[in-house]
Amino acid sequence: MLAPDWYRRPTFLIAAGVFVLATIVYCLTLSPTLSFWDCGEYITTAHTMGVPHQPGTPLYVLVGRFFDILLAPLAGTAAAVNFMSAFFSALALVFVYLTIQEIARRADPDSGWLPHAGGVVGALFLLFSETYWSNAIEAEVYGLAAFVVAFLTWLGLKWYDLRAEPHSDRLLYLVIYLLGLGVGFHLGTLLVFPGIFLLILLAGGRKLALADLLGVSVGLGLFLLSTMVKDDFVIVGGLVLLLIYALSRAFGGKPFILIGCGVFLLGLSVHLILLIRAGLDPALNNTQPDNFQTLMSVLRREQYPPIDPLVRKADLWWQIRYYYGFLLDQFSFLDLGSLRPTRLLTILVPVFLGLLGAIHGFFRARPWYWMLLVNYVINADILNLYLNFSDNEVRERDYFFSTAFMFFALFIGLGAAALLRYLSGPLAARGARLAKPARIGRAAAGTAAALILVAALPALAPGSAKWYRHDRTQNRTAHEYAWNLLSGLDPGAIVFTNGDNDTYPLWYLQEVEGFRRDVTVVNLALINLPWYVKQMKRRSPPMPVSYDDTQLEQLRPVLYQDPDTGKQEVVYVRDYIVHDIIQNRGQRPVFFAVTIPQENMARYFTMLQMEGLAYRFTGVKGPDGMPTVDSDRLLANCYGVYDFSATLDGDSERRRSEFRTLNNLPQNPSPEGEVRELLGERDWRFEGLWRYNGRHREDVHFDRNAENLLGNYPAGLIRAGYDFIMRAQAPDATDAVYDEMIAKAETAFELASSFDPTFPMVTDIYPMVLVERGRARDAAAHVQRLHGAIPPRDEQALIPQLVQAMVQRGEDAVAVAWMQERLRDDPQDAVARQQLDALLAAGAAGSAP
């Protein structure tokens, strides 16, 4: 029972402070819109009450819809669902703090306020940890799962205190119910049970019989097993035996197993919403689990390749280092600009505290310590062995270990409390209950303040690299990339995509923001699955497929052998469906996103034409067996349609407005009308538009995945620029055509350089184009910006070529001044000295330095 003044007590006030601080930090860095990977799908399914990818996460969808209804009118759907992660992540930190201070107080009952300090240190280190912070500011399941795990851990401690009470079983029923309910957020929440099980097993004086504890554990284990194996006979047989045993216990007056399994199933019943919503065919209806058999396939994640932990996908030692590399990255609090000293500092503070907490807990905090240790090992090392990651994963997999990082943060907090207690004098005997607390001197108080300050450095240090990496407030890259991809497509187009990053954001734009719903998005990773093709046939506009539902179910991959060459290849279901769509599309244009690997569109690769972020299918093979490029349409998309404000700091609406003025187009058309005006042959004008280009934004952190995707812009622009150069150098090109083509090449390379001046071909061809356009000084400035950003050998090879180009264009004086400037910066620059001497010997204007 709560004390009358509970809200005035230090524990509540500090817990509230942790929650408020975390909420403020996460709101100050919260993504205002979608991020890459699963976020777009989760926001969309929350908004539409749809069914996300396996294993379905129905509780996430329900709670997300609540936040959407509550907050979307104020901040928009994406921000509302993102805030849900921030809210539950902050709430989880409350229970992290409470758990640390509870166990630290039990370890050293005479430690006074020191457990509170340890709890704050542990909570702060977790608050600012890499993975936890990232999960807290975007629409992902891990923030909500963290809350369930932290709350259940704290409830385990509460049960331990009440274990001898007559009705202590009721608290265990709540724990078991939340375990079932938590599966609706993430299946991994079940992995918190082994530690709680061990705490119950070791608890002396408990009312719960061992047989009841084992019976419920078997029930939970059977459910977890059912999500990993397809042998229903074993599962059903185990359930029948368990039910018989539970009923026999219940008739004997001991109903714990029966009630426990019942409340677990009651928690799991949240998955029934998948059956209901799937039957109503929402916009996103992954796997369409409208019957029990399909629902089980969702929980079993049968859509994905099975995990075989016995056959290692990578060297075991590499996999161990893979996890512990993530662990060291989590709790860094000060970025020293180099990985090694940063990690050394991390080892000396948070890792040291975590190890101290584990050692001190072993001697002073048993049996509660075992709950933490077991759950850490299961969610860290054992999970790492089971997941069996390869050394070429498509993305960093740190988020799978988020629960392990949380338990390590608990050890950090316990270590901080232990260190402070050591500084306060000799320890009391283990288990002693002292009425008089230890004397806490200045050393302990000062160290406590220092540790709290260190843990909070990511927020307090000016220009903190960690804050910069996690600040999403200006990061709209995923939204912009998807908007550009859709906006450049013809009205009524069909576009094939490949994975999460070129599909989920498109779904979000179409279903949440209602943008370009005339486009049919077809995901090549899902098109092998009959349920997806059936759904897409029902969409508006429908995917043009001639196969009926029975035929779709019968399609299988086949091994095809070319009768002429004898070459064998597998023809997948995907290949049949794509071919059928192209054959039955009528007048609808077909596009392939540039993110699709060549092998996934090999049959059509030579018949594609690049126009920006997508290739148009032309049905005509390119002259050299490669895709062609419509350079004018590509530039028209980039300068007249695409938005780069999230990526380039100087980008503005003025560029697009000037493009429309230059080409006599009306201002402010609809997206469909805008792209319709770009159809057909036309001599597009781009004079001077490059002046409105910005530079790659430095106030926004772009991770490796974002940088890879953004690389599609300069890659396409370089192809266009090179095509213009080839057209300028054609044998029948007049001087007027030459000048026009080089001007367009300048326009293409200028924008490519804005994204990445070090991109291949931008570094060497672009400065030559500038010289041709009479911009020799700009060419020299461009090369100077590359200094230190490209290999010295490449820079040294580029300088003589550019100097020669300047001389040929009569820009001797610029070349001399440039070489003199390089020598002033570096008198030992042998290449600059050699070029300057040659220029002066040839009578170029200027004088030696």
N, C-alpha and C positions, 0 to 999 in steps of 0.2 A: 504494500500500500504506500502511495506517495505521501511524503511529509507535507504539511500545510504550506511550508515556505520553500518547496522544491525549486521554484523558479528563481529564487534568490541565491541558491547555493552555487559555490564556485564551479562545480562540475557542469551544471546546466549552463551557466554563463559562458564558460570556456567553450563548451560544445556549440552553443549558439554563435559564438565568435568565429569558430572554425567554419561553420556553415556559411555565415555571412561573408567572410573573407573569400572562401572558395567560390561562392556564387558571384561575387564582384569580379574576381580574377577571370573566371570563365566567361562572364558576360562581356568583359572588356576585350576578350580575345575571341569571342564567339563568331563563327562563320555566319554571315547574313544570308547566305544562300547555300546551294548544294556544293558538296565537295566531290572529288572523284571516288571511284570504286563503288561500294554498295549504297552510299548515302542517297543518291538520286532515287534508287528503287525504294528504299525505306521511307523516304518522304512521300513518294507517290502512293505507296500502299497504305500509309497512314491516312493520307488525304482521301483516298478512294475506298478505304476499307478493303483493300485487295489482299492477295496472297503472295508474299515475297518468296524468294528462292528457298530451297530446302535448307533447314528443316521447318520453315514456315513462320516461326516466331510470332504466334497470334497475339500474345499479351502485349508485345511491343506495338503491334498495329493498333490494338484497342486503346492503350494509354496514349500513343501518338495521336490518335484521332481526338482524344480528349484535349490534349494540348493544342491541337490544330483548331478545334472549335473555340477554345478559350482565348488563345492569343493571336491567331491568324489575323483577325480584324485590326490588331494593333501593329503587328510586325511582319505579317506574311506567313504563309504556311511553312516555308523552309526554315525561317528563323524560329518559329514556334516549336517545330519538331527538334531542331538543334538545341533549343533551350531545355527541352526535356532531358537530354543527355547531361547538360550542365547541372540541372536541378538534382537529379539522382546521384550524380557523381559527387556533388557537394554533400548530399545527405549521407552517402557512404562514408565520407571522411569523418563525419560525426561519430559513427560507430567504430571507425578505426581508432579515433582518439579515446573513446570510452573503453574499448577493449584493452588498449595499451595501459591506460591508467589503472584499470581494474587489476590486471595481472601484475603490473609493477608494484601496486599497493600490497598485493598478496605475497609477492616475493620478499618485500621489505616493509613490513607493517609500520616501522618507525620512521619512514622516509618523508612524512609530512606532505608538503606540496610538490615534491620532486616528481612523483608519478604524473602529475598534471603537465609538468614541463616536458617529460618524456613523451607523453601523448601528443602534445602540440608539435614536437620535433618530428615524430613519426608521421603525423598527419600532413605536415608541411612538405616533408620530402616526397610523400606520395602525391600531394596536390600538384607539385611542380615537376613530377617525373614525366619523362618523354611520352610514353605510351598512354598513361592515364590522362594526361593533359590533352593529348590529341583526341582520345576517345570522348572527352568531356565537351568538346566544342564542335562536334559534328553529329549528324544523325547516324548513330551506330548503336548496337545492342550492348556494348561492353560497359557503358556507364551504368545502365540499369541492372545488368548482371552483377556488377561490383556492389551495388547497394544490397542486393539479395545476399551475396556472400558475406559482406561485412555485418549485416543485420543478423544472419544466422549464427555467425561466430559469436557475436555478443549474446544472443539468446542461449547459446550453449553454456556460457558462463553464468547466466541468470538461472538456468535449470540447475546447475551444479550447486548453487546456493540454496535452492529449494528442494533438492533431491530427496530429503527425508520427509518432506511434507506429504500429507495424504493425497493431495490432488496435484502433485508435481507432474503427473503424466499429461495433464492438460497442456502444459508448456511444450512437451514433446510433440503433442498432436499439432500444435501450431508450427513447430519446426518442420515436421513431416509435410504438412499442408503447403508450407512455403517452398519446400523442395520441389513438390509437384508443380506449383504455380510458377516457380522460377524457370522451369523448363520452357515456358512460354516466352521468356526473354532469351535464354541461351541454355543449351543442353549442358554446358560446362558447369552450371551452378550446382549440379549434382555432386561434383567432385569435392565439395566442401563437407559432404557427409562423413567420409572416412575419419576425419579428425574428430568430429563430434561423436561418432561411434566409439572411438577410442577413449574419449573423455568420459563417456557414460560407462564404458566397460571398466575403467579404472577407478570410478567414483565409489568410495566406500560409503556404506550406509544408505545406498539408494533403495527406493521402494520397487523399482522396476526389476522384474525377473530377467535373468540372462536369456532364458528361452524366448521371451517376448522381444527382447532387443535383437536377437539373432533372426527371429521370424520376420520382423519388419525389414531388417537389413537384406534378407533373402529376397523379399518383395521388391525392394528398390534395385537390387542387383539384377533381378530378372527383367525389370523394365529397361535398365541400361543395356543389358545383353540383347534385348529385343531390337534395340536401335542399331546394333552392329552386325547381327547375324540374321539370316533369312530362314533358319530352321524352325518353323512354327511348331513342329512336334515337340521339340525340346522345351520351348517357351511355354506352350499350352500345358504340357505335362507338368512342368514345374509349378505353374500357377494352380493347377488342379490339386496337386499335392499340398501346396501351401494353403489353399482354401480349406481343404479337409482338416488340416492341422489347426488353422485359425478358428474354424467352427468348433472343433473339439475343445480348444482352450476357452472359447467364449461360453460354451455350455457348461464348462466347469467354473464359471464365474471370473474368468480372466480374459476379457475381450480386447486387450491392447492390440494384438496383431490384427484382428479384424477391423477395429476402428482405425488403427494406424494406416493400414493399406487402403481403407475406405477414404480417409481424408487425403491421402496421396493421390488417389484416383480423382477425388473432387478437385484438387489443384490442377491435375492434368486435363480435366474436363474443359479448360479454356480452349483446348485444341478443337473442340466441337465447332467453334466459330469458323474454323477452316472449312468444315463440311457445309456449313450454312452459306458462307460467302462464295465458296467455289460453285455451289449450285446456282447462285444468282449471276454468275459469269461477270465479275467486275473487270475493269479495264486491264488490270494486271492479275493474272490467275495462274501462277506458276504451278505446273504439274496437275492443276485442276483436281484437288483432292476431294471430290464429291461423294466418295464412298470409303468405307473403312480400309479396304485393301490399299487404295491409293494413298490414304492418309498415313498408313504404316510405311509406305515407300518414301513418303516425305520425311517422316521421322528418321528413317534409316539412311536418308541422303543417297538413295540408289542412283540418282542422276549423276553422281560423281564417282570417279574410279575408286574402288575399295582400297583401304589402307592395309598394307602388309608390313607390319613392324619387324618381321623376321628376315626380310630381304632388304638390306640397307641401300638407300638411294644415294647415299654419300658416305664418305669415310666417317666412322663413329667419332673419332677425335674431332673432326671438323664440325660435326653436329653438336658436340658438347661445347666447343668454342663458340658456335653460333648462338646458343642460348646465353652463355655467360658474357658474350660480347654485348648482347642486349641488356643484360643486368647491369653491367658497368655503365652503359649509356643512360640508363634510367635516371639515376640519382645525381648526375653531375650538376653542380650548383654554380660553377664558374668556368667559363670557356676561356682558356688561355691561348687560343689560336692554334694549338697543336694537339693532336689526339693523345700523345703519350703523357705530357704533363697534366692534361685535363683528367685522364684516367687515373694517374697517380694520386692527384688530389682527391678524386672520388674514393679511391681505396683507403686513403688516410682518414677520411671523415665518415661518410655514410656506410661504406662497406665495413670499416672497422667497428662502427657502432652496431651494425647488424650482427657481426660475428660475436661481439661482446654480449649482445642481447641473447644470442643463442646459447652461449656458454653460461652466462649468469642464470638464464632461465632453466637450464638443465639442473643446476645445483639448488636453485631457490624457488622455482615456480612450477614444480611438478604437482599434479598431473596436467595442469592447464597447458604447460609447455608442449606436451606431446600433441595436443590438438593442433597447435600452430605448426610444429615441425612436420608432422605427417601431411598436413594440407599443403605445406610449401613443397615438400619433396614430390608429392603426387602431381601437383600443378606445374612443377618445374622439370625435374630430371626425368621422371617417369613419363610425363606427357611428351617431353621432347623425344624420348625413345619411341613412343607409340606413333607420334605424328610423322616421324621419319622423313624430315624435309630433305630435298635435294639441294645441290649447290647452284641451281639455276632457277630458283623460284621467280615467279613473275613480279613479286613484290616482297618487301620485308614482312616477315611473319611474326613480328614481336607481339601483336595483339592477342595471339593465342596464349601467351604467357602472362596476360594482365593479372590474373588471380595470383600467380606466383609472386609477381612484383608487389602485390598488396601485402601478402604475408611476409615478404622480406621487409617491407616498410614497418610492419608490426615489430619485427625484431630490431629494426633501427630505433624505434621508440623505446623499446625495452632496454636496449643498450645505452641510450641517452640517459634514461632514469637510473640505470645501474652505475654509470660513470659518475653521475652527480652524487649518488649515495656513497660511492667509494671516497669521494672528495669530502664527505661529511663525517668521516671517522670510521672506526671499526664496525663491522657488520654484527648485528645481533645473531644469535643462534637461529638456524633455520626453523621456521614455524613458531618462533617465540612471539607472544603478543605483548608488546611493551606499551604501557600507558603513556610513557613520556617519549615524544619523538626525538630523534637524533638532532643535535645542534647543526644547523645549516649555516655555514659561514660564508664569507665573501667569495671564496674560491668556487664553491658550488653555485652560488647565485650568479657570479660573473660568467661561469662556464655555461650555465643554463641560458643566459641572455645571448651569449656568443653562438651557441648551437641553434637557437631559434633564428638569430640573424643570418647565420650561414644557410639554413634551410630555406629562408625567404629571399636569398640573394637574387634568384631569377626575376623576382618582381621589384627588388629594391636597387639592384646594380644599374647604373646609367648605361643605356645602350646594350642591355643584356641580350646576348646571342640567343639564349633559350626563349626569352620573351618574343624576340623577333621571329624565330622559327615557328612559334605557336600562335602568333597574332594573325587571325584570319579575317579581321574586320574589313580589310580592303581586298581580300582575296576572292575574286569572282571568276577565276580562271576557268573552272569547269563549266559554269553557266555560260560564259562568253564563248568557249570553244564549241559547245553544243549549239548555241544560238547561231554561230557562224556557219556551222556545218549544215544546219537546217535551212538557214536563210538563203544559202547559195544554190539551193535545189529548185528545179523547175516546178511549177504548180502540178499537183497530182503525182509527184514522183514516187518511185519505189527506191529505197536506199538500203543496201545490205551493209550491216555492221558486223563486228567480230566479237567483242568482249564487253566487259563491264564499263570501261571508260568511254566508249563510243556508243553505248546503248542506253544505260541508265539515265544519263543526263538528258538524252532525247526524250525518253519516256516522261521524265519530270516536266520538261517544257511543254509537251503535248497535253499531258493529263492534268497537270496542276495549273500551268499558266495559259493553257489553251493556244499555244503558239504552233503554227504550221501543222495543224491536224489533217491537212490535205495530203501530207506525206505518209506513206506506209513504211515503217521501220521494220526491217526483217533481220533478225539476229542469226548469223550462220552457226553459232554454237548451239542454239536451241532448235534449229530447223531440222535436225536429225530426229527430233522427238515428235511423235504423231499428235499429242495433245496440243503442242504449240501451233502446228500447221492448221489443225482444226479450228483453233481459236482465231488465228489470223484470217481464215476464210470468212469468219463471222464479223470481223471488224469493219468499220466504216472509215475510209474506203477499204474494201476487202482486198486481201492478197489473192491475185489471180492464179488459182491452182485448179487444174482439171481433175485431179484425183478425188474420188469420193472417200468417205471415212473408212470404208472397208479396205479399199486399196491402200490407203495410208498405213493402216495397221499391218499390212502384208509386205510393205517395202522393207528390204534388208540390204546391207552392203554385199556386193559381189566382187569377185576377183575377175578382172577383165584382162584378156590377152590380145594384143593387137595382132591380127593375122598377117600383117605385112612385116612388122619389125620383131614380133615375138615378145615385145616388152609387156610386162605385167604391171597392173596397178589396181588398187582398190577403188571401186566406185561406191561412194557412200550415199546414204539416203539424201544427204544435203545436196549432192550433185544432181540427183533426179529432180528434187524440188526446185532448185535454182533454174535448171534447164526448163522445167515446166512453166515457171513464172515468166521467164524471158519469152517463151514461145506464146504465151497467152496474155501478154501484157497489153495488147492492142496498141493504142497511141501513147500509153503512159511511158515516160522516160525512166530509164533504170540507171542507178548510180551505185558505185562501190566506194565505201569510205577508204581513205588512204591508209587507215590504221590496220586494214586487213592484211595479214601476211600473204606473200605472193603465192605460196603453195595452196592456200585456201581459195584462191580464185584463178588457179593456173589455166583452166580451160578458156578463160575470157581475158586473160592478162594482156594479150597482144591486141585485143579489140577494145581497149579502154583509151579514154582521152582525159587527161588531167585538166580540171577546171578550178582547182582550189583545194578544199579539204575532201573532195570526192572526185572519183573518176566517173565519167559518163561512158556507158556501154554504147558503142557505135555499131557493132556488128561487122566492122571492117578491120582487117588486120593491119597493123602498122607496118611501114616499109622496112623497118629493121628488126622486126620481131619483138618490139618493145611498145609500150603505150605511147601514144602521141600526146601533145600538149596543145590546148587552145590557149595560147598566150594572152590574147586580147581578152577573152572571157575570164581568164584567171585574174588578170589585173583589174578588170571591171568588178569582179567579186571583191577583191582585196581593197580597192580604193573607193568603190561605190556602194558596197553592201555590207561587208564585214565591219565589226566593231572591235577595236583593239584597246579600248580604254582600260581594261583590267590588266593588260600586259605591257603597254607602252605608255610612258608617263606624259607624253605630249599629244596623245591621240585625242581627237575631238570630233564633234559632229561637223565642224567646218570642212574637213576633208571630203566627206560624203556630199555635203552641200555644194562645194566647188565642183566636184565631179559631175553633179547633176546640171549645174549651170553650164559647164564646158560642153556638155553633150545634149543641151536643150531638152532636159527631162524635167517633169514637174517635181516640185519639192514635196517631201513628206508623204510618199505613197504607202500603201500597206505592204507588208513583207512579200505577199504573193504578187502584188502589182509591181513591186520593185524588181523582183527577179524576172518577171515576165518581160519587162522592158529590155532585158539584157539578151533575150533570145534572138537568134538570127544573125546574119552577117552584117557587120557595121564597122566603120572605121572609128574606133573609140579614141577619145582624146584624153591625155593625162598630163598635159604640160604644167609643170610647176607644182603638181600635187605632192611630190616628195617633200616639199618644204613643210608640209603639215605632219610629217611623220615624227613620232617621238622616239625615245630610247627605251630600252628594256628597263622596266621599273625596278628600282633598288629598294623601295620601301615595302615591298611584298616579298615574302619568302616563297620561292618556287622549288618544290622538292624534285627529286630525280624523275619521278613519273610525270609531273607537270612539264618539266623541261623537255623530256622526250616527246611529249605530245606537241608542245609548242614548236619543236623542231620541224614539224610538218609545214609550217608557214615558210621559213626560208628555203626548205627543200623544194617546195613548189615554185617559189619565186625565182630561184636560181635556174630551174628548168625553163621557166618563161624567159628569163633574161638571156640565157644561152641560145634559146630559139630565136630571139630577136637578133642576136649577133650573127647567127647563121644566115638569117634572112637578109641582113645588111650586107653580108659578104657574098651573096648569091651572084653568079656571073651576070645576070640580066638586071641587077639592081642599079637604079639611077642614083645620082648624088642625092636627090631629094628623098628617095626611099632609104638610102643609107643613113641620112641624118635622122629621119623619122624613127627607124628601127633602133639606132643607137640611143636616141632619146628615150624610147620605151624600155630599152635594156637598163638605162640609168634609173628609170622609175622602179623597175623590178628589183635591181640590186640595192637601191637605197632602202627599200622597205625590208629586204632580207637582212641588210646590215643593222637595221634598227632592232631586229630580234636578236641577232647574234653576229657581231662583226668577225668572230673567229670561225664561222661556219665554213666548211670546205667550199672553194670557188669564190666565196665572198672575199677571202683574204687576198687572192691574187688577181682574179679577173675584174672585180669591182674597181680597184684603183686605176686599172687600165682604161676602163670605161669612163671614169671621171676625167682622166687626161684627155680622152677623145672628145669629151664634152666641154673642154676648156676650163676644167676645174682642177688644175694641177695642184694648187695649194690644198684643196680639200683632199686630194689623193694622198699627199704627204702627211696631212694631219691624220688620215685614216690609218696609215701604216704606223705612225707614232703611237696611236691608241692601242695598237696590237702588241707593242713592246712588252714583253713579259707574259703575254697571254697566249702566244703561240711559240712553238719550239724555236730556239735561236737559229737553227739551221734553216728553217723555212723563212724566217725574217731576213737572214743574210742573203738567201737566194732571190728574194723578192726585190730587194733594194736596187740591184743593178738593172733588173728588167724594167722597173718603174722609171729609173733615171733615163734609160735609153728611150722609153716612150715619151718622156718629157722633152728630150732633145729633138726627137723626130717631129714633135708638135711645136717646136720653137720656144719651149719653156725652159731654156737654159738657166735663166736667172733664178727661177723657182728651184730648180734642181741644186744649183750652187748654194742658195740660201738654206735649203733643207740639209745638205751635207754639213754645212758650217754649224747649223744648230745641233746636229747629232754629235759633232766633235766637241762642241762646248759642253754638252751633257756628259760625254764620255770620250775624253782625249785618246783612249786606247782603242776606239772603234776602227779596226783595220779596214773594214769594208767601206765605211764613210770616207776614210782618208784616201783609199785607192780611187774611189769614184770622184772625189773632189779634185785630186791631182789630174785625173784624166779629163775632167771638164775644163780645168784651167789650161791644160796643155792644148786642148782643142779650141781655145779662145773664147770659152764661155764667159759671160758677164759675172763680175763679182771678184772678190779677193780672198786670199787664204786667211784663215784666222791667225 
